[in-house]
Every structure is written in C-alpha cells, then in structure tokens.
Amino acid sequence: MSERAETERKRVPPPLVRRRLASGRGATEQPNVTGDGETALTPLFWAMVALTGVATGLLGDALMYVLFAVQHLAFNYHGGSLQSAVEHASALRRVTSLLAAGGFGGVAWYLLRRYTEGESSQIDEEVWSGDGRLSLRRSLGTSAISEVVIGMGASIGREAAPKLMGGVSGSVLATWAALSPPQRRLLVACGGGAGLAAVYNVPLGGALFTAEILCGSVNLPVVLPALGCSFTATAVAWVYLPVHATYIDIPAYHLTTTLLVCAVLIGPVVGVVSSAYVRLVGWASHHRPSGRSSIGAPLIAFGALGLIGIAYPQLFGNGQDMAHSVFLSQGGFALLCALFILKPLVTVLCVGSGASGGLLTPTLATGAVLGGLVGMAWSLAWPGSPVGAYAMTGAAAMIGASMQAPLTALALVLELTHSGFSLIVPMMAATVGATVVTRHIDGYSIYSARLLAH
C-alpha cells in the first residue's frame, strides 16, 4: 500500500459509487466533504432538522407577536418605526414604561432563576462545551421575559429569545429521537441559527451563524443541515412575519474610490472600538448582581435609560430604527456622536443589570453610527459617497469584529437591507481589517465574553 493511501482522508459515510475517476484522485482531497462521522447525518437526523425548523419558525412568530403586542401597549405602536412612536410619547410615558419593564423584569428573572437553578438556558455554552441539553421551562421563561422588556424599551436585542427557543426545539427533539450527543449539539446549533434567521428574514445569515459561530466549522456536514433548518424556519415564520427586508427602502449605493480607501482605513479603527466594547460587555456580564440585589438592578438600569431617552428616544429598543436612519443618511454629526457613545453604554447597562437579551442589533447600530460619523468627516476632505454607504460599511465591520465572524456579518448586512451588493468590496475590506485587529488585540466575541464563570 502506498504512503498516500495510508494517509488519505476517509469519507464517512462512504459514497454509493466507490469507483474513482480515471485520475485516481480521491474525492476527499476537497477537505469540506469529510467529517460526517461522529455526527452522522442519518435520515432520522434530517427529519429532526426539518421539525426543528418548523418549530423554530412558529416559536419565532409567537415571540415576535408578544414583542409587538407589548410595544403597542407601551407606546401605542401600530406600524412604521418604533422610534417615531416613542418620540410621540410623553417624557413621563417613556420613563414609566422603562420603570415598569425594570420592575417586572427584576422580579420575573429572580423568580425564574431561583426556581430553575441548575437548569441550562445558555445555548452557546451547551454547544461549545456541554452536551446540548437545554431546559425547556427556563428557556421559555427567559425568552418571554426578554421580549416583554424589549417591547417596553430596554436596549437589548430581540434575537436572543428566538435563538434560544430554536436551540431548545433542537434539544427537545434530539432527546425524543435518542440522537447521539454530537448530533444533539449540531441540531441545537442549527435551531439557534434558524431562530435568528426566522425573526430577521436572513436565512443565509442564520445558517452561517450556526456554522461560523456556534459550530466553528464551515464544511458540508455542518452547512447542509444549517441551511436546511434555517430556510425552513424562515419560510414557516412568513406565516406571521413579513417577507421583505428588515431595513426597507435602502438606496442602491454605488462603489466609489473614496469609499474603498476609507473602508481600508476604518477597519482597524472599528477593530479597536470593538475590542473595547466586547471587554465592557464581558465586565458587565461578570459583575451583574445576584440574589435579592438582582431584583432592583433592572429597575435602576432601565430607569436611567428612560431618563436619558427623554432627550434621545433613539436609544429605546434594540437600535433597529437608529441604524435604519443612518443607512438612509439621516442625522447630524452631533446626534451621531451622542448615539455612538450612549448606545453601547445603555446596552451594557441593561446587560449588567442581569437582563437577558441579544447584542446583535445594538452592535450593528453602533457600527452604523460609527461608520456614518467617519463618513461625514472623511467627506469633508474627499467627498463622493453618501453617509449611508459608510454606515453600511461600518455596520458590517462592527458585527464581524464583535462576533468574530466576518462571513456571517457580511451576509447579515446584505440580507437585512436587500442592498449593499455593490458595496461588497469595501464592506469586506473594513470587516477583514476590523476582525483581524480585534482578534489580535483580544479575541473575545460578544458571545464568549458573556459566558459565566465555572
């Protein structure tokens, strides 16, 4: 037997057609086709992928229904932008809404954590270092409380709840089907990415989230079930959620030399900002209150946000409307400066109070505002591109660096806006620069930084 034959990678399971091509070269010389061994993609596993996708899509619809219903009650929000509804609400109503959110969230989270102590609701940790078993009741309670307080104005992302419930769907179905621990972890990861995909209508971004972030492997045995679960959940979620992009009416910005040069230069700057932001998230997560002190912490944090929000209503909620405005080249320099400083601070304040929620959209909004600020300053010396183009570039770079997932970041910005394809080269340049700098400075992401001490 030749040395080559002894060291060649094996296909698991073996292909139906065993005969090689005339060249004699093996199909496994393409590395991404291997790996379907311990995590076997059996027919039963594929059936669970489909069921996980359906369950995740329906649960995403249910959670978004709760979110929108609470927004309607809190701010008389019917449609359009939440920011507009908040702006039309009185200062008293803004503060009262967040105080109510803090009071409710503090008590609800305290009771939930007390009576489900020892049960897991951390999808990242279960996929990375656990056996993929998530507590249904703790995860459901965490998700519901999170969407209620976000609907009342808390500055955290709405994607954490559907991500968690997608993971729980995979965990429950894997246990029911008696799948192996590796299969369960992969199914939980697929459900997590599918939850993100369903509520934001980003099937490719959700699949890449599963592969690049949760599994850390972009090969066929991971990507195929990730794509299958993600597109299923997204299609099912259309029963209630819209088919259009999350950020609508974004112009088709054109590539310019001034934008490309700026993107190369802005990447490292975003990387430094991202490192500081992630460190701040990690510090706040580690020092969040516990025991009875956790009851009052959200009340104080959310109340502070309500007071600040009297002057800056853009800070209410996950930051979606804030990013949308900058993508449309709206807002002056002074306003963007204030939002760039305040949005990450109030988000970290909410996280540090013990609130459960996501960081994707607040991070995207911070990057969009930073990109808009740099674009305004850059255009004074070298005009030629609108502020919105710089904002999209900054958003992609900030997400890529903060998540340590450049492919996911680029896919998310393209799918969230259904625009930006002509800007893909500057977005890639900025995202690569930012992610490389963050990786070398620190290496934590907004997900690994939030893991609790063992």
N, C-alpha and C positions, 0 to 999 in steps of 0.2 A: 504494500500500500504506500502511495506517495506521501511525502510530508504535507502536501497541500490537502489531500483527502483527510488526513488525520486531524487537521486544524480547522477544517471548513465548518462554518456555522450550519446548524441543522434547522430545518423548517418543522415547527410543531404547531398544529398537526401536520403530517406530511401531505403534499399535494396529491390530488387524484391521479394526475398524469405524472408518472415517475420518470419518463424518458426525457433526457436533457436535449437542449438544442444541439445542432450539429457542431457548434463551437466547443461543446463540452463544459462550458462555464455554468456555474450554479446560480439559480435564481436568488439565493440568499446572499449573494455578493452585493445586493442592494440592501443596506442594513435595516431599513424600516419595515421590511416584510417579515422579520423574525420576531420572536418574543411571545407568541401565542402558546405559551407552555403552561406555567403555573396558573395564569389567569385565562383559562380556556374559554373561548367564545363558542360555547355549546349552543344548540338550539334552545335549551331551557334558559340560558343566559340571555339570548336575544329576545325571547318572549318577555323576560323581566325588564329588559331595556325599553321595549315598547310600552309595557304597562307603567313603568316609571315615568316615561314621557307624558303619557295621558294624565296620570295622577298629578304630576308637576304642573302641567298646563292648567288643570282645573283648580288646583290649590293656589296658583298664581292669580287666577281670576278672582277667587274668593278673597285673597288678601288685598288685592287692589280695590275690590268693592268696599271692603272695610275702610281702607285709606281714603277713598273718595267720599264716602259717606261721612266720615269724621271731618274732612275738610269742608264739606257743605255745612255741617252743623257749627263748626268753629268760625268760619269766615264767610258763610253764605256763598260758597264757591260752587258754581254751576258748570263753568267751562272757561275756555281761554287759559290765561295764566293764573296760577295761584298768587303770584306777586301782585297782580292787579287787584285781586280780591283782598289781599292783606292791606294794600295801600288805601283801599276804600273803607277798611275797618278803622274804627276809632283807636286811639292810643290805649284807652282802657281795655278795649276788647282784645287787643294784641297781647297785652301783659297778662290779662286774666286767663286767656286761652293757654298760655305757656305755664302759668302758675298751676292751672288745673292739670295740665299734662304732667308737670313735675310731681304734684301731689298724688295723682293716680299712678304714674309710673313707679315712684318710690315705693309705695305700699305694695303694688302688684308684683314688682320684681322681687321685693323682700320676701313676700309670702311664697312666691313660686320657688325661689332658690332654697328657702328653708324646708319646704315640704317635698322637694325633689333633690335634696342634697345627695351628691354622689352619682347622679344621673348625668349623662353627657348630652350637650347640645352644641358642641364645637365641631363643626364639620371639618375644618382644616386639620385640627389635631387628630381626629379619628381617621382621616385618610392618610395623613403623614406618618403617624406613629401609633395608631390604635388598630382596632380590629373592625372598624366601620360600623359599630353598633351605636345608634343614636336613640335617645329617649323620645318616644312619641309625645308624651304629655308635656315634658319640659320644653321640647322644641316648639310644639304648638302654642303653648303659653307665651314663650319668649317672642315668637313671631307675631302673635296677635297684639301683645302689649306694644311691641316696637312700631307696628303700623298705626296704632291709635295715637301714640305720642308724636309720630312724624306728621300725621294728619293735623295735629294741633299746633304744629310749627317747629318741632325740635329739629335741630340742624344735624341730622344724620341721614344716611342713605336708606332708601326703601328696598334695596335689592337683597339685603341680608336675610330678610324673612323668607322670601320665595326660594332663595338659595338653600337655606336651612331645610325648608319643607320638601324641596326636591331631594335633598340628601336623605331626609327621613323616609321619603317614599321608597328610595332605593334600599335603605336599610331594612325596612319592614318587609319588602318583597323578597329581598335576598334571604332573610331569615325564614320566611314562609316557604321558599323554594329550596331551602337547605343548600344554598350555594357555599362554596369554599370562602374562607376569609379574604384571599386576594380578589375573588370575583365580587365579594360584597364591597370591598373598598373601591373597586373600579365602578361598580354600579352606583354607589353613594356619590362618587366624584361626578359621574355622568349626570345624576339628578341635580347636583349643586350647580353645575354649569347650565343645565337646562332651565333651572329656576330663574337665573339671570337672563337667559335668552327669552323666556316667555314674557316677562313683565316689561322688557325694553325692546322687544321685537328685534333681537340681534342673534339669530341662530348660529351664524358663523363665529361671532364673538363668544357666545356661550360655549360652543364646542372647544374653541381654543383656550378658553378659561379652564375647562376641565383638563385638557392635555398639558398646557404650558404651566399652569399654576398648581392645580390640585394633584396632577399625576407627574408632572415634570418630565414628560416623555411624549414627543411628537412622532409616534410610529403608528403603523396601521392597526395593531391590536388595541390601541387606545383611541385613536382618532375615529375609527369607524363607529364604535358604539357611542362615542361622544357626539358625533354628528347625528346619528340616528335618534338619540334621546333628545337632542337639542331641537332638531327640526320638528319632531313630534310634539314636544311641549309648546313650541311657538305656534304651530298650526292649531292645536287644541285651544290655546289661550285666545285665539281670534274669535272664539265664541262670545267673548265679552270685550276684550281689549282691541284697540284699533290696529289696522294693518299698516298704516302709514308710519313714517319715521317718528322717533321721539321728538326730535328737533325739526320742525317743519319750516318750509319756505327759506331754507338757507341758500343763498345765491351760489351759482357755479363759479367760484373764484378761479382766476387764471394764474398759472405759474409765471413768475417774473424773476429776473435775476436778483433784484433787491431782496425778495423774499427768501430765495435759496441761500444767499450769502448770510442773511440774518439767521436763518434756521441753523446753519452750521455753527454760528457763534452763540446762539441762545441755548443750544443743547446742554453744554456744561453748566451754564447758569442755572437752568432748571434742575439739573442733577444735584447741585449743591443745595438748592431750596428743598428739593425732595428729601434729601438725607436729613435735613433739619426737621422737616415736617414729620417724617416717619419716626425719628427719635422722640419727638414730642408726643406722638401717638403712643409709642411704647412706654414712655414715662408715665403718662396719664393712665394707661391701662393697668400698669403695675401698682400704682398708688391709689387706685379707686377705693372708696370706703367699703367696709364690710360690716356685717352685723347690723345693729339697730341704726348706726350712723348712716347707713345706706338709704334709709327711708327719707331723710330730709335732704340728702345731697342733690337729687334731681330737681327738687323744688327750688333750691338756691341757684343751681346752674341754669335751669330753664327760665327762672325769673330774671336772671341777669341778661339772658338772651332777649327776653321780652322787652326789657328797658332799652337795650341797645337797638332793638328792632323798631323802636318808635322813630328813630332817625333813619335807620337803614332796613326797611322791610324786605329788601332782597335777601337778607340773612335767614329768613324763615324757610323752613323746609330743607330739602336735600340740595338745593342750589341749582336745580334744573333751569329755572327761569333766569337765574343770574347768568349762567353760561349761554343760554339762548340769546339774551340781549347782546352779549359781546360777540357772539357768532354773527349777529346782524349788524355789527359795527356801531352799536349804540353805547352811550355812556361817555362821560367826560373823564379827563385824566385824574382829577381829584377824587371822583367817585370810585374809579377803578383802584386807585391807591388804597382807599379806605377798605374796599371789599377784599382786596388781596391780603391785607393784614388781618381783618376781622373774621373772614370766613373760616380759615383754618383754626383760629383761636376759639371761636364759639363752638366749632365742631369738636375740638379736643376737650373743651369744657364739658360738653354733653357726654362724650365718651368717658371722661374722667369721673363723672358723677355716677357711673355704673350703668348708664343706658346701653341697651343692646340695639345695634343698628349697623348699617353699612357705611363705607367710606368712599365707595366708587364715585358717586356723583359729586359729593363735596370736593373730592380730589380733582375731578375733571373741571369743576367750576373754578377752582383755584388756579389750575393751569391755564384755563381760558383767559382769566383776568390778567394773569402774569404775561401771557402772550400778547394780549391787547395792549398792555402798558408798554412793553418793549417795542411793539409795532408803532405805537404813537410816537415814541421817542426816536426810533430809527427813521421814521418817515420824515422827520424834520431835516435829517441830513441826506436821505436818499428816498424820496417819495416814489410811489409806483404801485403799491399794493394796499388794499383796504385793511382796516383794523381786523375785520372778521377773519381774514386769511391767516393773520398772525395768531389770532385767538385759537383757531383750529389746530395750528401747529403746536402751540404751547400746551393745549389740552392733551394731545397725543403724547407729547414728550413727558408731561407730568404723570399721566396714568402709567405709561411704560416704565418710568423710573420708579414710581412709588409702588407698583405691583411687581417690579422686576419681571415684566412680561411684555416685551416690545411687540410681538406679533398680535397678542390679544388687544393691546392698546390701539394699534393701527386699525384692526378690524372693527373695534368698537366705535371709533370715531367715524369711520366710513358708514357703518350701518346705522348709527344713531342719527346721522344727519342726511343720509342718502345723497351726500355731496362730498366734495373734497378729493375726488379721484384725480383731478388734475394737479392737486397739491401733494400727491403721494410721495414724490421725491423729497421736497423739503420736510414733510412730516417724518419721513424715515430718517433723514439726516438729524433732525432735532431729537427724535426718540432714541436713536442709537447713541448719540452724544450724551444725552441725559442719563440713560440707563447704565452706560459704561462708567460714568463718573460716580453715580450713586453706588454701583456695585463695588467700586474700588474704595470709596470713602467708608462705606458701612456694610452694605449687602442685605440689610433687613428690608422687608416689604411691609405694607400696611396690614398684611395678614400675619406674617411671622412675628411682627412687633407686638401684636395684641395677645399672643399666647401667654397664658398664665403660668406662674412658677409651678414646678412639680411639687 
